Amino acid sequence: MKILLFLTGLLVSCSCAFAQKDSVQVWNKWCSRTDTALLFTAAYNVIMIHSPTLKAEDIVLKSLDNSLKIGIQPEIKGDTLSTMAMPYPAKAKMMRLAIINRKTKKTIKTVNFMCADVPPLVAKVGKIQGDEAERKFILSQSTIRTVFPNSLYCYPYKIKQYTFKISTPTGSATIPVNGFFIPKEVLQQIKDAPVNTVAEFTDIKVTCPDCVTKEVSNIKLKIK
């Protein structure tokens, strides 16, 4: 009886190990969670597929629903295959993608994607949340960054330029900045400003690898 239980356990363990080894990984390159099958409407989506046991060139992709459109010619880089994708949730509830073995014509895996809207892109001063912060914390920040609030969408937009403005009882300053770093001139103005002064980051222009430069909302930050 003990031997039978041991052999049964061994077979189960081997089966689980084989299933794990033979699994296919599928994720959206521009979703911050690779374990979530999520696509974003009216946004860039790139579905990535990797198999530890199957060559990328032996993988065929097929959309099973009109609500999911994929690129005609997937790209292969190393052992990973990728394709552009666009969700159309109004056409159907299901957005299924079949991963097929080119040689055997058998479906290895079917992935049902979910869909989410993308909120407007905003700019933030480093890791600061909200519209006010302690002076010491503001001075510890080194960049202006872009985020999609409360979203897993992570397409790489970056700050191209902005203008820093500040006004105090002793004077005012307007400093144009190229790039996303916060220069020492800006930090010095924040350091010298009285408590409750509002610093502004205006004319914030952002860009990305596949888009034209655009402007996002200004930042107003009270120095505490």
PyMOL commands that set and color helices and strands:
alter all, ss='L'
color gray80, all
select helices_A, chain A and resi 2-21+56-58+135-139+184-192
alter helices_A, ss='H'
color red, helices_A
select strands_A, chain A and resi 25-28+38-40+46-50+59-63+68-70+75-77+80-87+96-101+107-112+114-116+122-125+132-133+144-147+158-168+171-178+198-208+211-216+219-223
alter strands_A, ss='S'
color yellow, strands_A
deselect
rebuild
show_as cartoon
